[in-house]
Amino acid sequence: MNTNSYTLSGNIVDLRVETIFKGRVHVKDGKIAQVEKDETVKENHYILPGLVDAHIHIESSMLIPSEFARLASVHGTVATVSDPHEIANVLGIEGINYMIDNGGKVPFKFYFGASSCVPATPFETAGFEIGVEQLDNLLAKDEIKYMSEMMNFPGVINRDEGVMQKLEVAKKYGKPIDGHAPGVKGEDARKYIEAGISTDHECFTMDEALEKINYGMKIQIREGSAAKNFDALIDLMQDYPEEVLFCSDDKHPDDLVEGHINQLVIRAINKGYDPLKVLKSAIINPIDHYGLDVGTLQTGDPADMIVVNDLTNFQVLATYVNGILIAENGKTLLPSVKEMMPNNFHAQPVTTEDVRVVPQKTKLKVIEALDGQLITNIIYADFKVKDGNVVSDPENDILKIVVLNRYNKAKPAVAFIKNFGLKRGAIASSVAHDSHNIVAVGVDDEKIVRAINLIVEEKGGVALAEGMEEMILPLPVAGLMSAEDGYKIAEEYHKIDKKAHELGSKLRAPFMTLSFMALLVIPDLKLSDKGLFDGRKFSFTELFS
């Protein structure tokens, strides 16, 4: 990893002027010293700026930032626009500082935002609250590049005083404000955007995206482990390439081993879109929008660049950050970092008596999970009663779902969910957006309780209980991440995810989908540690109807 002088030769991709030419890139002391045209160069590979994930929660990879960098850089990623919202809900400002400090220990460019909604709503229990004063302190820092997603879209639309004060802080420092307004259209979308919010990664239809673009917003096309909107939105590249950015939002570790933003680039190019336009969306647009100190292969820039075999297969041969070679031929060159493991976990074990549900009325209000989406539907179903307790009904795929407060001893909240498809056992997770209480789903109360108690014992993780078998992947950093080798964690996560599918789940990412079933700011129906929540009415609702 030499940071002194060297030269790379090949096809040089200049995205600023949208051209490709034969030549050499001269690097000195981590900077681009000169870009030289030379048609006699024989190398046929391509040299271009590194890829940028325009919106991600690093915590969703279950890896601390330094480990995330080891995996992502192999795929040509050199920078991320990262919302530390997850750890902020658990550890507050201390958690955000942890992410910044750890990310700074490797040559990779993490750009963290000031989390605007901690907690996301007042209808759940989180570990910390970040108010206007704390946001002001964060946004005053040069390393904080933007205000993270404003999830309280009803508050913005209705011009809630506290919400507007938060937005004003970001405007005071001239920093962009990220959005989060799933399904918001028409006059409400206009009000939301006019408040100063400049991006949204939550669009799931073309009509919604076009409306928001017309009101002046940029659209982040998201393709993560749970939410997948690429197919619905990629045709924005036809007429609005300048308004498109690529992001993953949430990426589980086994998926990150397979690929990152490079996968979206390959798919977009293979659909016939101009490679230079696609690459601008994946590189230039986020750099310019957020004012990132990431090089674009211009003289004097930081030498943040990648070498790929061609612009179709896009096989990443080498990745450089500040002139340092950090990945080569599919292998990371970054060493792991020894790190502290702060946490905030005080949940107590539960019993089957704690998750009993006394039957009422005639119908059950059920969460309908949708594969590849964070939104859910509300459906009404008959329910099964055993010994005066409403229980899971795996024959009709109506399963009990439980959320347990991880910060204080409390009685768990219980509801029911469809489409998890489990025929046996239960799964549970302390990764439960956004407050990260414990969430579990299963075919009977005994298995649900066992899975929850596995997580209580480890003070965080993802767990599975079935028959005599128990599995857990411990996540000791805030109950969200591991500080161990990222490839090892990816392998362990893959095993437990595979087992969840063997229990009957047809969801592409059952643990990732489960982690969003407590995310109240995504409609229609979710479950917090305080009860069943209607995301359209933004209020609690009854379990029975």
MARLO-723809 format. One record per residue (C-alpha): residue number from 1; x, y, z. Coordinates in Angstrom, 3 decimals, m for minus. Layout:
! residues N
(node NUM; (X; Y; Z))
...
END
This chain:
! residues 545
(node 1; (0.000; 0.000; 0.000))
(node 2; (2.430; 2.582; m1.264))
(node 3; (1.322; 6.212; m1.054))
(node 4; (4.366; 7.603; m2.864))
(node 5; (4.616; 8.067; m6.631))
(node 6; (3.265; 5.611; m9.182))
(node 7; (1.472; 5.564; m12.515))
(node 8; (m1.547; 3.625; m13.775))
(node 9; (m2.154; 3.155; m17.505))
(node 10; (m5.316; 2.200; m19.373))
(node 11; (m8.615; 3.595; m20.596))
(node 12; (m9.271; 6.648; m18.444))
(node 13; (m12.898; 7.473; m17.673))
(node 14; (m13.360; 11.221; m17.148))
(node 15; (m16.891; 11.564; m15.809))
(node 16; (m16.702; 15.347; m15.512))
(node 17; (m16.617; 15.738; m19.286))
(node 18; (m18.131; 12.306; m20.047))
(node 19; (m15.306; 10.955; m22.158))
(node 20; (m12.969; 7.954; m22.275))
(node 21; (m9.404; 8.087; m23.588))
(node 22; (m6.164; 6.120; m23.505))
(node 23; (m3.642; 7.490; m21.078))
(node 24; (m1.896; 7.469; m17.724))
(node 25; (m2.815; 8.593; m14.230))
(node 26; (0.186; 9.835; m12.260))
(node 27; (m0.213; 9.660; m8.475))
(node 28; (2.017; 11.419; m5.958))
(node 29; (1.536; 11.480; m2.184))
(node 30; (m2.077; 10.315; m2.398))
(node 31; (m3.147; 12.908; m5.002))
(node 32; (m3.695; 12.891; m8.742))
(node 33; (m0.551; 14.681; m9.954))
(node 34; (m1.410; 14.477; m13.657))
(node 35; (m3.810; 12.809; m16.066))
(node 36; (m1.968; 12.291; m19.334))
(node 37; (m3.490; 11.347; m22.683))
(node 38; (m1.498; 8.778; m24.648))
(node 39; (m3.083; 6.771; m27.453))
(node 40; (m0.107; 4.384; m27.497))
(node 41; (m1.071; 2.881; m24.114))
(node 42; (m1.749; m0.835; m24.618))
(node 43; (m3.598; m1.720; m21.398))
(node 44; (m7.310; m2.271; m22.042))
(node 45; (m8.676; m2.067; m18.528))
(node 46; (m10.516; 1.068; m17.333))
(node 47; (m9.482; 3.545; m14.638))
(node 48; (m12.268; 5.588; m13.075))
(node 49; (m13.261; 7.238; m9.789))
(node 50; (m14.448; 4.939; m6.977))
(node 51; (m18.115; 4.204; m6.292))
(node 52; (m20.175; 5.946; m3.606))
(node 53; (m23.157; 4.544; m1.689))
(node 54; (m25.418; 7.596; m1.421))
(node 55; (m27.354; 6.375; 1.628))
(node 56; (m26.572; 3.491; 3.959))
(node 57; (m26.803; 2.496; 7.578))
(node 58; (m23.445; 0.812; 8.143))
(node 59; (m24.926; m0.912; 11.196))
(node 60; (m27.220; m2.970; 8.942))
(node 61; (m24.165; m4.876; 7.721))
(node 62; (m23.742; m6.064; 11.331))
(node 63; (m20.142; m4.897; 10.983))
(node 64; (m18.316; m1.947; 12.509))
(node 65; (m17.229; 0.610; 9.859))
(node 66; (m13.644; m0.630; 9.597))
(node 67; (m14.890; m4.142; 8.770))
(node 68; (m17.529; m2.813; 6.387))
(node 69; (m14.719; m1.070; 4.487))
(node 70; (m12.832; m4.345; 4.093))
(node 71; (m15.822; m5.961; 2.354))
(node 72; (m17.198; m3.001; 0.374))
(node 73; (m13.882; m1.831; m1.089))
(node 74; (m13.429; m5.175; m2.879))
(node 75; (m16.446; m4.147; m4.998))
(node 76; (m15.050; m0.721; m5.889))
(node 77; (m16.731; 1.336; m3.177))
(node 78; (m14.495; 4.086; m1.792))
(node 79; (m17.028; 6.163; 0.141))
(node 80; (m20.415; 6.039; 1.808))
(node 81; (m22.957; 8.630; 2.875))
(node 82; (m23.819; 6.978; 6.166))
(node 83; (m26.697; 7.626; 8.545))
(node 84; (m25.614; 6.454; 12.041))
(node 85; (m29.261; 6.501; 13.063))
(node 86; (m29.267; 2.914; 14.345))
(node 87; (m26.463; 3.256; 16.868))
(node 88; (m27.675; 6.769; 17.753))
(node 89; (m30.964; 5.278; 18.943))
(node 90; (m29.027; 2.933; 21.218))
(node 91; (m26.064; 5.041; 22.392))
(node 92; (m26.848; 8.629; 21.354))
(node 93; (m23.998; 10.990; 20.471))
(node 94; (m21.512; 8.492; 21.921))
(node 95; (m22.632; 6.022; 19.252))
(node 96; (m22.200; 8.502; 16.399))
(node 97; (m18.717; 9.383; 17.657))
(node 98; (m17.890; 5.671; 17.853))
(node 99; (m18.744; 5.256; 14.165))
(node 100; (m16.706; 8.317; 13.149))
(node 101; (m13.695; 7.266; 15.232))
(node 102; (m13.683; 3.664; 14.042))
(node 103; (m14.250; 4.642; 10.399))
(node 104; (m11.245; 6.953; 10.608))
(node 105; (m8.941; 4.034; 11.417))
(node 106; (m8.976; 2.710; 7.836))
(node 107; (m8.316; 4.366; 4.445))
(node 108; (m11.964; 4.525; 3.376))
(node 109; (m14.239; 7.567; 3.238))
(node 110; (m17.188; 7.394; 5.617))
(node 111; (m19.324; 10.550; 5.616))
(node 112; (m21.707; 10.472; 8.543))
(node 113; (m24.824; 12.582; 8.995))
(node 114; (m26.536; 14.067; 12.021))
(node 115; (m29.442; 11.738; 12.797))
(node 116; (m32.564; 13.881; 12.794))
(node 117; (m35.124; 11.500; 14.305))
(node 118; (m33.815; 9.847; 17.468))
(node 119; (m36.127; 8.335; 18.460))
(node 120; (m37.962; 8.014; 15.164))
(node 121; (m41.306; 8.538; 16.923))
(node 122; (m42.561; 9.094; 20.487))
(node 123; (m44.475; 5.815; 20.211))
(node 124; (m41.530; 3.532; 21.024))
(node 125; (m38.733; 3.189; 23.563))
(node 126; (m35.230; 4.128; 22.421))
(node 127; (m31.975; 4.422; 24.319))
(node 128; (m31.443; 8.119; 23.672))
(node 129; (m33.040; 11.276; 22.340))
(node 130; (m31.237; 13.732; 20.091))
(node 131; (m32.776; 17.192; 20.212))
(node 132; (m32.192; 20.491; 18.452))
(node 133; (m29.210; 21.466; 20.610))
(node 134; (m27.421; 18.163; 19.988))
(node 135; (m28.133; 18.426; 16.259))
(node 136; (m26.644; 21.912; 16.264))
(node 137; (m23.477; 20.612; 17.898))
(node 138; (m23.215; 17.760; 15.394))
(node 139; (m23.897; 19.833; 12.283))
(node 140; (m21.314; 22.399; 13.357))
(node 141; (m18.642; 19.740; 12.815))
(node 142; (m16.900; 19.642; 9.441))
(node 143; (m16.971; 15.830; 9.388))
(node 144; (m20.791; 15.802; 9.607))
(node 145; (m21.805; 16.418; 6.011))
(node 146; (m25.599; 16.475; 6.141))
(node 147; (m28.750; 15.991; 8.204))
(node 148; (m29.841; 12.369; 8.030))
(node 149; (m33.255; 11.292; 6.830))
(node 150; (m36.157; 13.286; 8.235))
(node 151; (m38.538; 10.415; 8.898))
(node 152; (m41.216; 12.434; 10.634))
(node 153; (m42.882; 13.360; 7.364))
(node 154; (m46.248; 14.146; 9.020))
(node 155; (m44.394; 16.623; 11.232))
(node 156; (m42.784; 18.274; 8.208))
(node 157; (m46.009; 18.411; 6.214))
(node 158; (m47.915; 19.876; 9.166))
(node 159; (m45.031; 22.257; 9.989))
(node 160; (m44.533; 20.926; 13.512))
(node 161; (m42.487; 23.510; 15.424))
(node 162; (m39.915; 21.060; 16.798))
(node 163; (m39.382; 19.411; 13.422))
(node 164; (m38.985; 22.748; 11.655))
(node 165; (m36.415; 23.861; 14.235))
(node 166; (m34.334; 20.812; 13.357))
(node 167; (m34.496; 21.612; 9.649))
(node 168; (m33.457; 25.187; 10.330))
(node 169; (m30.273; 23.999; 12.037))
(node 170; (m29.176; 22.165; 8.889))
(node 171; (m29.987; 25.216; 6.778))
(node 172; (m27.961; 27.418; 9.143))
(node 173; (m24.872; 25.355; 8.339))
(node 174; (m25.725; 25.041; 4.637))
(node 175; (m25.868; 21.248; 4.799))
(node 176; (m28.217; 19.046; 2.756))
(node 177; (m31.216; 17.390; 4.406))
(node 178; (m32.046; 13.804; 3.505))
(node 179; (m35.645; 12.718; 3.179))
(node 180; (m37.781; 9.720; 4.051))
(node 181; (m41.346; 9.987; 2.802))
(node 182; (m42.635; 6.609; 1.545))
(node 183; (m45.720; 6.946; m0.632))
(node 184; (m46.060; 10.693; m0.013))
(node 185; (m47.405; 12.381; m3.159))
(node 186; (m49.299; 15.417; m4.368))
(node 187; (m49.644; 18.468; m2.141))
(node 188; (m48.079; 16.627; 0.794))
(node 189; (m44.974; 15.853; m1.268))
(node 190; (m44.706; 19.479; m2.333))
(node 191; (m44.909; 20.679; 1.288))
(node 192; (m42.346; 18.133; 2.399))
(node 193; (m39.840; 19.128; m0.284))
(node 194; (m40.441; 22.863; 0.060))
(node 195; (m39.348; 22.540; 3.694))
(node 196; (m35.828; 22.062; 2.335))
(node 197; (m35.553; 18.283; 2.024))
(node 198; (m33.484; 17.322; m0.993))
(node 199; (m33.420; 13.519; m1.390))
(node 200; (m35.599; 10.468; m0.873))
(node 201; (m34.634; 6.788; m0.903))
(node 202; (m38.126; 5.522; m0.044))
(node 203; (m39.863; 5.816; m3.429))
(node 204; (m41.321; 2.529; m4.580))
(node 205; (m43.267; 3.596; m7.685))
(node 206; (m42.272; 5.568; m10.768))
(node 207; (m45.194; 7.984; m10.348))
(node 208; (m44.069; 8.881; m6.849))
(node 209; (m40.461; 9.389; m7.954))
(node 210; (m41.436; 11.577; m10.914))
(node 211; (m43.617; 13.796; m8.738))
(node 212; (m40.782; 14.293; m6.269))
(node 213; (m38.283; 15.056; m9.035))
(node 214; (m40.671; 17.634; m10.471))
(node 215; (m40.837; 19.289; m7.045))
(node 216; (m37.029; 19.542; m7.015))
(node 217; (m35.920; 16.410; m5.197))
(node 218; (m33.180; 13.910; m6.065))
(node 219; (m34.106; 10.229; m5.991))
(node 220; (m31.832; 7.626; m4.451))
(node 221; (m32.557; 4.319; m6.167))
(node 222; (m32.324; 1.751; m3.401))
(node 223; (m31.389; m1.886; m3.704))
(node 224; (m30.654; m3.392; m0.316))
(node 225; (m31.127; m6.725; 1.407))
(node 226; (m34.815; m6.130; 2.198))
(node 227; (m36.054; m3.181; 0.130))
(node 228; (m35.453; m3.524; m3.581))
(node 229; (m36.651; m0.656; m5.772))
(node 230; (m34.160; m0.836; m8.652))
(node 231; (m36.527; m2.435; m11.161))
(node 232; (m39.336; m0.013; m10.360))
(node 233; (m37.169; 3.122; m10.663))
(node 234; (m34.179; 2.519; m12.935))
(node 235; (m35.963; 3.949; m15.970))
(node 236; (m35.474; 7.360; m14.342))
(node 237; (m32.059; 7.110; m16.002))
(node 238; (m33.760; 7.730; m19.353))
(node 239; (m34.705; 11.355; m18.723))
(node 240; (m33.372; 12.244; m15.257))
(node 241; (m29.835; 10.852; m14.849))
(node 242; (m28.709; 14.026; m13.051))
(node 243; (m31.388; 13.514; m10.390))
(node 244; (m30.532; 9.856; m9.692))
(node 245; (m28.183; 8.491; m7.031))
(node 246; (m27.630; 4.832; m6.121))
(node 247; (m27.837; 3.497; m2.582))
(node 248; (m28.293; 0.310; m0.608))
(node 249; (m29.809; 1.727; 2.626))
(node 250; (m29.439; m1.611; 4.427))
(node 251; (m27.071; m4.382; 3.384))
(node 252; (m26.641; m7.612; 5.326))
(node 253; (m23.104; m9.023; 5.572))
(node 254; (m23.562; m12.048; 3.309))
(node 255; (m25.036; m9.817; 0.607))
(node 256; (m22.134; m7.378; 1.008))
(node 257; (m19.675; m10.199; 0.337))
(node 258; (m21.443; m10.727; m3.011))
(node 259; (m21.542; m7.099; m4.127))
(node 260; (m22.442; m3.494; m3.431))
(node 261; (m23.077; m0.433; m5.640))
(node 262; (m21.207; m2.215; m8.456))
(node 263; (m24.219; m4.514; m8.803))
(node 264; (m26.525; m1.582; m9.574))
(node 265; (m24.013; m0.196; m12.067))
(node 266; (m23.786; m3.530; m13.890))
(node 267; (m27.567; m3.959; m14.014))
(node 268; (m28.176; m0.421; m15.266))
(node 269; (m25.527; m0.714; m17.999))
(node 270; (m26.849; m4.123; m19.034))
(node 271; (m30.313; m2.569; m19.441))
(node 272; (m28.794; m0.381; m22.124))
(node 273; (m28.222; 2.877; m20.289))
(node 274; (m25.154; 4.954; m21.177))
(node 275; (m22.291; 3.717; m18.941))
(node 276; (m21.036; 7.259; m18.417))
(node 277; (m24.467; 8.462; m17.260))
(node 278; (m24.811; 5.446; m14.979))
(node 279; (m21.376; 6.004; m13.467))
(node 280; (m22.129; 9.685; m12.880))
(node 281; (m25.185; 8.630; m10.872))
(node 282; (m23.051; 6.191; m8.871))
(node 283; (m20.140; 8.579; m8.290))
(node 284; (m20.417; 12.231; m9.314))
(node 285; (m23.993; 12.931; m8.222))
(node 286; (m23.498; 11.979; m4.540))
(node 287; (m20.087; 13.677; m4.406))
(node 288; (m21.549; 16.930; m5.701))
(node 289; (m24.803; 16.791; m3.746))
(node 290; (m23.162; 16.225; m0.368))
(node 291; (m19.906; 18.096; m1.028))
(node 292; (m17.759; 15.031; m0.385))
(node 293; (m13.974; 15.151; m0.441))
(node 294; (m13.830; 12.209; m2.831))
(node 295; (m11.690; 12.376; m5.934))
(node 296; (m13.159; 12.332; m9.437))
(node 297; (m9.886; 11.646; m11.272))
(node 298; (m9.034; 15.306; m11.826))
(node 299; (m5.591; 16.826; m11.295))
(node 300; (m5.143; 17.739; m7.636))
(node 301; (m7.918; 15.396; m6.450))
(node 302; (m7.421; 12.693; m3.840))
(node 303; (m6.468; 9.491; m5.670))
(node 304; (m9.747; 7.678; m4.983))
(node 305; (m10.101; 5.372; m7.962))
(node 306; (m10.781; 1.889; m9.193))
(node 307; (m9.560; m0.286; m12.045))
(node 308; (m12.131; m2.497; m13.807))
(node 309; (m11.748; m4.983; m16.646))
(node 310; (m14.464; m3.348; m18.788))
(node 311; (m17.671; m1.325; m18.522))
(node 312; (m19.999; m4.292; m19.045))
(node 313; (m18.897; m7.003; m16.635))
(node 314; (m17.357; m4.325; m14.397))
(node 315; (m15.015; m6.724; m12.622))
(node 316; (m13.122; m4.653; m10.044))
(node 317; (m9.388; m5.344; m10.290))
(node 318; (m8.126; m2.742; m7.804))
(node 319; (m9.438; m0.102; m5.410))
(node 320; (m7.459; 2.917; m4.190))
(node 321; (m8.327; 5.486; m1.512))
(node 322; (m6.027; 8.497; m1.121))
(node 323; (m3.625; 6.643; m3.387))
(node 324; (m3.485; 3.584; m1.109))
(node 325; (m4.262; 0.230; m2.709))
(node 326; (m6.901; m1.227; m0.351))
(node 327; (m8.317; m4.101; m2.429))
(node 328; (m7.033; m6.125; m5.354))
(node 329; (m8.487; m8.944; m7.459))
(node 330; (m11.373; m9.652; m5.103))
(node 331; (m9.278; m9.593; m1.916))
(node 332; (m9.147; m6.948; 0.792))
(node 333; (m5.751; m5.544; 1.732))
(node 334; (m7.091; m3.805; 4.855))
(node 335; (m6.267; m5.357; 8.242))
(node 336; (m8.978; m5.757; 10.870))
(node 337; (m9.075; m3.167; 13.666))
(node 338; (m9.317; m4.123; 17.347))
(node 339; (m12.183; m2.108; 18.758))
(node 340; (m14.214; m1.449; 21.920))
(node 341; (m17.732; m2.885; 22.167))
(node 342; (m20.097; m0.374; 23.848))
(node 343; (m23.681; m1.443; 24.496))
(node 344; (m26.949; m0.411; 26.145))
(node 345; (m28.934; m3.529; 26.957))
(node 346; (m31.085; m4.135; 30.030))
(node 347; (m33.856; m6.493; 28.852))
(node 348; (m34.813; m9.329; 31.180))
(node 349; (m35.791; m12.895; 30.165))
(node 350; (m39.447; m13.485; 29.291))
(node 351; (m41.829; m16.405; 29.814))
(node 352; (m44.663; m17.835; 27.743))
(node 353; (m47.074; m16.157; 30.165))
(node 354; (m45.657; m12.779; 29.043))
(node 355; (m46.705; m13.344; 25.413))
(node 356; (m50.230; m14.639; 26.003))
(node 357; (m53.028; m12.822; 24.133))
(node 358; (m56.580; m12.917; 25.491))
(node 359; (m59.083; m13.254; 22.597))
(node 360; (m61.513; m10.409; 21.907))
(node 361; (m64.100; m9.555; 19.232))
(node 362; (m64.239; m11.587; 16.007))
(node 363; (m61.324; m10.586; 13.775))
(node 364; (m57.601; m10.084; 14.215))
(node 365; (m55.836; m7.061; 12.722))
(node 366; (m52.775; m8.571; 11.039))
(node 367; (m49.560; m7.094; 9.620))
(node 368; (m49.014; m8.332; 6.070))
(node 369; (m45.287; m8.329; 5.292))
(node 370; (m44.329; m7.769; 1.639))
(node 371; (m41.196; m9.377; 0.247))
(node 372; (m38.666; m6.800; m0.954))
(node 373; (m40.575; m3.905; 0.619))
(node 374; (m40.524; m2.101; 3.947))
(node 375; (m44.174; m1.116; 3.668))
(node 376; (m46.814; m3.505; 4.969))
(node 377; (m50.552; m3.959; 4.503))
(node 378; (m53.346; m4.324; 7.045))
(node 379; (m55.462; m7.452; 6.698))
(node 380; (m58.165; m8.975; 8.888))
(node 381; (m58.143; m12.646; 9.754))
(node 382; (m59.778; m15.303; 11.881))
(node 383; (m57.687; m16.406; 14.820))
(node 384; (m56.784; m19.624; 16.569))
(node 385; (m57.318; m19.985; 20.334))
(node 386; (m55.718; m22.567; 22.622))
(node 387; (m56.340; m22.605; 26.377))
(node 388; (m57.667; m19.051; 26.295))
(node 389; (m54.621; m17.761; 24.405))
(node 390; (m54.565; m16.527; 20.798))
(node 391; (m51.725; m18.510; 19.237))
(node 392; (m49.824; m18.690; 15.965))
(node 393; (m51.643; m20.399; 13.105))
(node 394; (m48.883; m21.673; 10.786))
(node 395; (m51.395; m23.533; 8.585))
(node 396; (m52.817; m20.147; 7.546))
(node 397; (m49.468; m18.335; 7.951))
(node 398; (m50.730; m16.090; 10.756))
(node 399; (m47.822; m15.993; 13.219))
(node 400; (m47.341; m14.275; 16.546))
(node 401; (m44.862; m11.396; 16.524))
(node 402; (m43.395; m9.952; 19.719))
(node 403; (m41.407; m6.789; 20.490))
(node 404; (m39.599; m6.539; 23.832))
(node 405; (m38.135; m3.327; 25.284))
(node 406; (m34.358; m3.836; 25.502))
(node 407; (m33.657; m0.727; 27.587))
(node 408; (m35.874; m1.418; 30.609))
(node 409; (m37.699; m4.345; 32.160))
(node 410; (m41.153; m4.263; 30.558))
(node 411; (m44.004; m6.435; 29.342))
(node 412; (m43.601; m7.322; 25.649))
(node 413; (m45.994; m6.109; 22.965))
(node 414; (m47.661; m8.830; 20.899))
(node 415; (m49.385; m8.836; 17.501))
(node 416; (m49.723; m11.113; 14.460))
(node 417; (m48.123; m11.153; 11.032))
(node 418; (m48.640; m12.883; 7.679))
(node 419; (m46.144; m13.931; 4.956))
(node 420; (m43.233; m15.037; 7.120))
(node 421; (m44.172; m18.589; 6.191))
(node 422; (m42.442; m20.339; 9.092))
(node 423; (m43.675; m23.891; 9.579))
(node 424; (m41.412; m24.612; 12.550))
(node 425; (m39.496; m22.678; 15.164))
(node 426; (m38.936; m18.971; 15.734))
(node 427; (m36.448; m16.252; 14.833))
(node 428; (m35.539; m13.105; 16.753))
(node 429; (m33.293; m10.072; 16.427))
(node 430; (m32.065; m7.069; 18.399))
(node 431; (m31.633; m5.321; 15.054))
(node 432; (m35.137; m3.844; 14.962))
(node 433; (m35.417; m0.465; 13.302))
(node 434; (m35.348; 2.141; 14.545))
(node 435; (m35.160; 1.824; 18.311))
(node 436; (m33.630; m1.662; 18.217))
(node 437; (m35.697; m3.397; 20.775))
(node 438; (m35.957; m7.184; 20.418))
(node 439; (m38.348; m8.459; 17.725))
(node 440; (m39.338; m12.105; 17.261))
(node 441; (m41.753; m14.185; 15.188))
(node 442; (m42.555; m17.875; 15.439))
(node 443; (m44.967; m20.777; 15.237))
(node 444; (m45.560; m21.127; 18.987))
(node 445; (m45.020; m19.200; 22.195))
(node 446; (m42.335; m21.558; 23.561))
(node 447; (m40.049; m21.114; 20.545))
(node 448; (m40.607; m17.347; 20.442))
(node 449; (m39.624; m17.045; 24.105))
(node 450; (m36.539; m19.228; 23.598))
(node 451; (m35.352; m17.111; 20.670))
(node 452; (m35.886; m13.870; 22.615))
(node 453; (m34.061; m15.198; 25.667))
(node 454; (m31.067; m16.243; 23.575))
(node 455; (m30.697; m12.578; 22.592))
(node 456; (m31.215; m11.382; 26.169))
(node 457; (m28.448; m13.734; 27.311))
(node 458; (m25.966; m12.405; 24.703))
(node 459; (m27.131; m8.777; 25.047))
(node 460; (m27.787; m8.585; 21.319))
(node 461; (m27.761; m10.641; 18.169))
(node 462; (m29.893; m12.595; 15.722))
(node 463; (m31.225; m15.913; 16.971))
(node 464; (m33.199; m18.982; 15.956))
(node 465; (m34.879; m21.723; 17.998))
(node 466; (m36.334; m24.921; 16.552))
(node 467; (m36.800; m28.289; 18.226))
(node 468; (m33.700; m28.898; 20.331))
(node 469; (m31.608; m26.633; 18.123))
(node 470; (m30.568; m23.089; 19.017))
(node 471; (m28.490; m20.690; 16.927))
(node 472; (m27.307; m17.176; 17.684))
(node 473; (m24.978; m14.700; 16.022))
(node 474; (m23.909; m12.366; 18.861))
(node 475; (m23.794; m8.628; 18.084))
(node 476; (m22.088; m7.105; 21.126))
(node 477; (m21.520; m3.602; 19.697))
(node 478; (m24.753; m1.813; 20.658))
(node 479; (m26.635; m5.062; 20.005))
(node 480; (m26.246; m4.183; 16.316))
(node 481; (m22.741; m5.065; 15.145))
(node 482; (m19.834; m7.407; 15.620))
(node 483; (m16.213; m6.248; 15.759))
(node 484; (m14.970; m9.591; 14.421))
(node 485; (m13.753; m10.344; 10.899))
(node 486; (m16.468; m9.334; 8.452))
(node 487; (m16.100; m12.403; 6.252))
(node 488; (m16.534; m14.674; 9.272))
(node 489; (m19.654; m12.775; 10.371))
(node 490; (m21.036; m12.985; 6.831))
(node 491; (m20.552; m16.758; 6.862))
(node 492; (m22.221; m17.140; 10.260))
(node 493; (m25.110; m14.921; 9.238))
(node 494; (m25.550; m16.912; 6.027))
(node 495; (m25.905; m20.106; 8.079))
(node 496; (m28.614; m18.739; 10.349))
(node 497; (m30.415; m17.097; 7.418))
(node 498; (m30.306; m20.424; 5.523))
(node 499; (m31.769; m22.171; 8.562))
(node 500; (m34.613; m19.617; 8.698))
(node 501; (m35.465; m20.552; 5.126))
(node 502; (m35.359; m24.235; 6.064))
(node 503; (m37.986; m23.476; 8.716))
(node 504; (m40.290; m22.490; 5.859))
(node 505; (m39.783; m18.773; 5.239))
(node 506; (m40.083; m17.818; 1.570))
(node 507; (m38.893; m14.258; 2.193))
(node 508; (m35.625; m13.392; 0.464))
(node 509; (m34.210; m11.960; 3.697))
(node 510; (m36.343; m13.069; 6.665))
(node 511; (m34.142; m11.483; 9.351))
(node 512; (m33.905; m8.213; 7.424))
(node 513; (m37.672; m8.145; 6.881))
(node 514; (m38.212; m8.928; 10.563))
(node 515; (m35.945; m6.029; 11.527))
(node 516; (m38.317; m3.571; 9.807))
(node 517; (m41.552; m4.798; 11.386))
(node 518; (m41.037; m2.378; 14.278))
(node 519; (m40.291; 0.601; 11.992))
(node 520; (m43.298; 2.797; 12.713))
(node 521; (m42.488; 5.507; 10.162))
(node 522; (m43.102; 3.063; 7.290))
(node 523; (m46.835; 2.363; 6.870))
(node 524; (m49.260; 0.666; 7.081))
(node 525; (m49.108; m1.513; 10.217))
(node 526; (m46.126; m2.127; 12.526))
(node 527; (m45.467; m3.182; 16.112))
(node 528; (m43.463; m1.171; 18.645))
(node 529; (m42.553; m2.234; 22.166))
(node 530; (m45.594; m0.195; 23.256))
(node 531; (m48.182; m1.715; 20.916))
(node 532; (m49.636; m2.097; 17.432))
(node 533; (m49.216; 1.049; 15.349))
(node 534; (m51.096; 2.400; 12.320))
(node 535; (m48.510; 4.223; 10.185))
(node 536; (m51.119; 6.039; 8.090))
(node 537; (m52.981; 7.496; 11.055))
(node 538; (m49.688; 7.764; 12.989))
(node 539; (m51.278; 6.421; 16.146))
(node 540; (m51.708; 3.192; 18.073))
(node 541; (m54.473; 0.846; 16.995))
(node 542; (m56.368; m2.121; 18.440))
(node 543; (m55.251; m5.699; 17.837))
(node 544; (m58.818; m6.939; 17.413))
(node 545; (m61.567; m5.649; 15.158))
END
